[in-house]
Structures are given as C-alpha cells and as structure tokens.
Amino acid sequence: MKTFFTLLFSLPLFLLAQEAPVTTVPDSVAVDTTIYDIADEAPRFPTPCERYDTTAAAKAECSQVALLSYINQRALYPAEAREKNISGMVVIGFVVEANGYVSKAQILRDPGGKLGLAALRAVIGMAQEVRFRPAVKDKKFVRFKYILPIRFRLEAPKPYVLTGRDTVYTELTKAAVFTANDGDLSGYFNDNINYPASGEDSCRLGQMDVQLLIQPDGSIDVQDIIDYNDLGTDFTFEASNVAINSYGKWSPAEYQGRPVTSAYDVSFTFAPESEACQATLAAYNDAIDLMAEGQLLTQDSTQLEAGLLKMDQAIARFPNDGRFRIIRGQVRMDNNMLSGACEDLSLAKEIALIDWYDAVLPLLCRKFDEE
C-alpha cells in the first residue's frame, strides 16, 4: 500500500493589527519567557515568499505549503502501523522560540503503531535544520505554542502504473484478447516472423520476450524486448515489426467498462532454417529439454544435485544463453550457492541487459570477489 500524509494546520486566531515592521529574525531578544498561543502573526516556516512584497496572509499560506512538503519528506510511515493497518491523526505540539528555533516538541495525540514517534522525529528534525520567522505580538518577536495536526492514512494501490507517457492498467475487469489466429499469439509470431539473413551463417538462435502495450484503439506499442541470447538489432527489429503489425487483431482490455491500455507478454524462439544449421538447432532443443528436466528435479531437495547436473549439461552446450543462466542462477541462489549464483546472474545481466537482480548481486558476489 502507498502511504500519504495530510498536514492539517490549526491556525491561531490573529488579532487585528497593522503588520509589524519586522523583517529579520534577531539572534537575541528582550527577555519575555511567556509562551503565547495567540499573536498578531503566527510563526511562519521559512520560504522565498518572505522576500516578496505581499501580505502576511499570503506569506502564511506559502508557509503552510512548505511545512507540508517538509513533513511529508521526513515523517516516514512506520512498518508497524502499515502492517497493522493503523492510520489516523497525530498531533504534535512545539514551541517556536523568539529567535525562530523549535523547542519542546511533544506528542499530544497518538493513534498508535509508532505514528506519533514518526511525526515527532520529523518535528524534532526542524530544531536542527529550520529557523522559523517567529510569532509577532505588539511588534515584538515572542515565543509561541504551535499545534501541528498530521494525518497519516493508508491508500489502496492504484489500478495502474505510469510508464513514460503511458498509463498502463494492471487491474482489469476484462483482459486484452488476441482475436486472430484462433487466439494463438505465439503461433502468430512464429508464423509471421522472418529469420534475419544475417544470422544464417553463424546459425544464431535463441529466445526473446516481448512486452506489448495494447492501446484502447487496438494499436500496439512495444514496451520492452529481452534478448536472452544477444541476437542483435536485426532480430529485435523483426520482433518489433511483427508485434506492431498485429494492429487490429486485438480486443483491448477494459477497466470498469471502458477500454484502457494494458501490457501483454509473449515469448518465442528464433530458429535458423538452413540445412547447415539443423544440427545446431537440434542441440539447442536438447538443451531446452535438459533445462526443463533439471528445473523439475531441483524442486525436490533430494534431487538437487541431479537437477543441477542436467542444467550444467545444457549450459555446457550453450554457455551464453541468458535464460539458461537465469534459471540455474536462481536455483543456486535459492540453495545458498553464492559464488555460482553470482557467476550465472552476472553473466545473464551482461548478455540480456536485465536489471532484475541488481539489488542482490552485490551480496551474492561479495564473498566471491574476496576469494
């Protein structure tokens, strides 16, 4: 769940008075230890608006926006409150001293789940970072008791994500449907993709994942292509071309009765057709079978060694297949074989340009690097 904060200001009553002709915050003031809760002007969070020739009310409004931004950036939603679905109003009281600094922060109201502590920390942070324009009473800066309500609330995740200029719906009431070729999208790709002539001499082959964006009007955009075998631009161009040419062959997704943009993933294999490449193709199909058998075996801890052996055999035949490396790397990581997982997943990143394991690679490779 995403978390949001709403800052509600309990503004003090202003006494009607001419605006005090005070424009700077003094480092020392005449001794007046009274803490006021009513003043001619309330304290203001520092903003560029203080330099403008405008009214005190306009400067106060600008101050509210800036204080809201400050608190939102620092009052992190506590994990305990999120896990227990706790939300509500926290009230923090603090004193803005006559020199503009914050003191005596305390929790006046706390709904639990450490929400009060989170808000208090944000306010205490102002004591080191922020100097208010202090309250004014009778044309003098005075101490002021500031009451700050902060509402913490949990919001359900939105039914879409933003990807560049596209709003892609992830929650659908009706999924996108490929309507041509009896609904067989993979078959459509395989039937319509032309193997690039540039790959025949080297018998290049391999797998690709293509993520399509199905627009509400049925048009197609290619969101992403993962080239697991580094086949190159001729192959990715051909995949993109076939995808875009599927325009008009889709029933778009819907959300609450209206067409929306959605993502659709399709996987397929580029295979050379020349007679000279048939032995390579047969070896690749055998390697795919070995990987599938290995995956099945490694699901049983007593068969882990046998399953990894089959994966090793497949990768020995095609050592630069990114998808094979990801499969074995994941198994190795799950079974605490860190150096092997580092090797496989680092190579997969280099071949297929994936960033899926970026967060864990430093941990997987640390011991391996030290050795």
KAPE-V477659 format. One line per field, one symbol per residue. ss: DSSP state (@ for helix, = for strand, . for the rest). phi: phi as a letter, one per 40 degrees, with the letter a starting at -180 (. if undefined). burial: # if it has 24 or more other C-alpha atoms within 12 Angstrom, else .. A space follows every 10 residues. Layout:
BEGIN
ss->???
phi->???
burial->???
END
This chain:
BEGIN
ss->.========. ...=...... .......... ....==..=. =..=...@@@ @....@@@@@ @@@@@@@@@@ @@@@....@@ @@@....=== ======.... .========. ....@@@@@@ @@@@@@@@@. ..=.===..= ========== =====....= ===..====. ...=..==.. @@@.@@@@@@ @@....@@@. .....===== ====.....= =======... ..@@@@@@@@ @@@@.....= =.===..=== .========= ....@@@@@@ @@@@@@@@@@ @@@@@@@@.. @@@@@@@@@@ @@@@@@@... .@@@@@@@@@ @@@@...@@@ @@@@@@@@@@ @@.....@@@ @@@@@@@@@@ .
phi->.cbbbbcbcc ccccccacdc cbbbcccabc caccbcbbac bccbccaccc cccacccccc cccccccdcc cdcbcccccc ccccfcbicb bbbabccccg ccafcaccaa chggcccccc cccddcccbb bccccbbfgb cbcacbbbcb ccacbcccca bbbgcbbbcb bbcaccbccc ffgccccccc cbcccccccc ccfcaibbbb bcbccdcgcb bccabbccbf chcccccccc ccccccdgbb bccbbfgbcb cbbabbbabc bcbcccbccc cccccccccc ccccdccccb dcbdcccccc cdcccccbcb cccccccccc ccccbgcccc cdcccccccc ccgcbcbdcb ddcccccccc c
burial->..#####.#. #......... ....#..... ....###### #######..# .....#..## #####.##.# ##..####.. ##...##### ########## #######..# ########## ####.#...# #######..# ########## ###....... .......### ....####.. ....##.### ..####..## ..######## ######.### ########## ##..##.### .###.##.## ####....## ########## ##.......# #..#..##.# #####..#.. ...#..##.# #####..### ########## ###....### ########## ##.#..#... #..##..... .
END
